[in-house]
Amino acid sequence: MCVQETKWKGCKAKEIGNVFKLFYNGSNGKRNGVAPQTDCDEEKTQFWEDLEEDLREIPESERLWIGGDFNGHCGSNNRGKEDAIRIYGVGASNVAGDQLVDFTMSHSLRIVNTFFKKAERHRITYKSRDAVTD
């Protein structure tokens, strides 16, 4: 499963090869994206609850890969969280990053982009004048 923002409109599914299926659900409104943003606490809570519910339906024997832009900073402090996050994060964590790490740990998952050393420009997904997102 990959969670990613899109500007596509409508709700469709499409087979990709014989292994994958792409589902998308885009809004016709002015608000884009699938991961909740700042000041959307109710939507964020609902997102994590829905994801938890969906994961409960997946048998433990299945391999699970989740990819996406969760709008969080996981940071580089992994003390006590080494199974989920390693030392190659960027900066300090924020609330959304902490939620992602907690979710990851509760499902024995890994935040893999923190496991490998990369050039800083490859660790940052968004950069503005005053802020970066890892």
C-alpha positions in Angstrom: 0.0 0.0 0.0 1.3 3.5 -0.8 -0.3 6.6 0.4 0.5 9.6 -1.7 -1.0 13.0 -2.5 -2.5 13.3 -6.0 -4.4 15.9 -7.9 -6.3 13.2 -9.9 -10.1 13.6 -9.7 -12.6 10.8 -9.3 -12.5 7.3 -7.9 -11.0 4.5 -10.0 -9.0 1.3 -9.9 -6.5 0.1 -12.5 -4.6 -3.2 -12.9 -0.8 -2.6 -13.3 0.7 -5.7 -14.7 -0.6 -8.9 -13.2 0.7 -8.2 -9.6 -0.5 -4.7 -8.6 -3.7 -2.8 -8.6 -3.8 1.0 -8.3 -6.7 2.6 -6.4 -7.2 6.3 -6.2 -9.8 8.6 -4.8 -9.4 12.3 -5.7 -11.6 15.1 -4.5 -13.1 17.7 -6.8 -12.5 20.3 -4.1 -9.6 22.7 -3.8 -8.0 20.6 -1.1 -5.6 18.0 -2.5 -3.8 15.1 -0.9 -4.6 12.0 1.1 -2.5 12.7 4.3 -4.1 15.2 6.6 -2.3 18.6 7.0 -1.9 21.1 9.8 -5.0 21.9 11.9 -6.8 18.7 10.7 -6.6 16.8 14.0 -10.0 15.1 13.6 -9.0 13.9 10.1 -5.6 12.7 11.3 -7.2 10.7 14.1 -9.6 9.1 11.7 -6.9 8.3 9.2 -4.8 6.4 11.8 -7.9 4.6 13.1 -8.9 3.6 9.6 -5.4 2.4 8.8 -5.3 0.4 12.0 -8.7 -1.2 11.1 -7.5 -2.1 7.6 -4.3 -3.7 8.9 -6.2 -5.9 11.3 -7.8 -7.6 8.3 -4.4 -8.6 6.8 -3.3 -12.0 7.9 0.0 -12.1 9.9 1.4 -14.5 7.3 1.2 -11.8 4.6 4.2 -9.5 3.9 3.2 -5.9 4.4 4.8 -2.8 2.7 3.4 0.6 3.3 4.8 3.6 1.4 3.8 7.1 1.5 4.1 10.7 2.5 2.9 10.9 6.1 3.9 14.6 6.5 6.0 13.8 9.5 9.5 14.4 10.7 10.9 11.2 12.3 14.1 12.8 13.3 17.4 11.2 14.0 17.0 10.2 17.6 16.2 6.5 17.6 17.0 5.6 21.3 14.6 2.8 22.3 13.1 2.6 18.8 16.0 1.0 16.9 13.8 -1.7 15.4 11.6 0.8 13.7 13.8 3.8 13.0 17.6 4.2 12.6 20.0 7.1 12.8 19.7 8.5 9.3 16.7 10.7 9.8 16.9 14.5 9.5 16.7 16.9 12.5 14.2 16.6 15.3 10.9 14.7 15.2 7.4 16.4 15.3 4.0 15.2 16.4 3.2 13.6 13.0 6.6 11.9 13.0 6.1 10.5 16.5 2.7 9.1 15.4 4.3 7.4 12.5 7.0 5.9 14.6 4.5 4.7 17.2 2.4 3.2 14.5 5.4 1.6 12.9 6.6 0.1 16.2 3.1 -1.3 17.1 3.0 -3.2 13.8 6.7 -4.3 13.8 7.3 -2.3 10.6 10.4 -0.2 9.6 10.9 3.4 8.4 13.4 2.2 5.8 14.6 5.6 4.6 16.2 6.0 8.1 18.2 2.8 7.7 20.6 3.8 4.9 23.0 6.7 4.7 22.2 9.0 1.8 23.3 12.5 0.7 21.2 15.1 2.6 19.6 16.2 -0.7 18.2 12.7 -1.1 16.9 12.6 2.5 14.7 15.7 2.2 11.4 15.5 0.3 10.4 19.1 0.7 12.5 22.2 1.2 11.4 25.8 1.7 13.3 28.8 2.8 12.9 28.0 6.5 12.1 24.3 6.7 12.9 20.8 5.4 10.8 17.6 5.4 12.5 14.2 5.6 
